[in-house]
Amino acid sequence: MRTSIVFIVAVVAILGALPAGAQPGSVAPTAPPIAQTPAQADLAPLVAPRVAYLNDVGTRKIAARTGKPRRDIQVLTQYGVSYFGWPKNVKPVAFEIEFFGGGAVAVRASGYSPARKADYAAAFDAVLPEAVRQAEILKARALRPK
C-alpha cells in the first residue's frame, strides 16, 4: 500500500512538472515565439545580413558582456562554445543574439537606446565576423576525421 502511494505521488509530481498540454515523451518547440521589443526591432536589421551564414556554421547564440573578464564574448554553437575578447577600438556594448531555424533571430540589448544605435552597429560589425571565424574553427574540429 505504501509503495503504491509513493508511486502515485511520484507520477503526479512528474506530470505536474511538464508544461501545460505536453505529453510524456513529447518534444518541446525549439524556438520560442519571438516578441518584437524596441531593441530587437531596431537592431535585428543590423544582424540580418549575416544570419544565414551564422546559421550555416552552427551558431546558436552570441552573448556579449561588458565586464572585466578578458573574454567577454561567448559564441555558442552546435559544435561547442568559444570565447574571445572585444576587438580593439570598439566600444563594448552588452547584447545577446539567438539564432533559430529558418532565419529567425532574436536580438536583446538591455542598455539599448536609439541614440546608441551606432555603437551597436559598430559592435556587430566587429564581433560577428570573429564569431563566424570562431564557429568555423569549432565546426572544423568537430567534423575532422579521427
Secondary structure, DSSP 8 states (H G I E B T S, - for coil): -HHHHHHHHHHHHHHHHS-TT--TT----SS------HHHHHHHHHHHHHHHHHHHTTEEEEEE--SSSS--EEEEETTEEEEE---TT-----EEEEE-GGG-EEEE-TT--GGGHHHHHHHHHHHHHHHHHHHHHHHHHHHS--
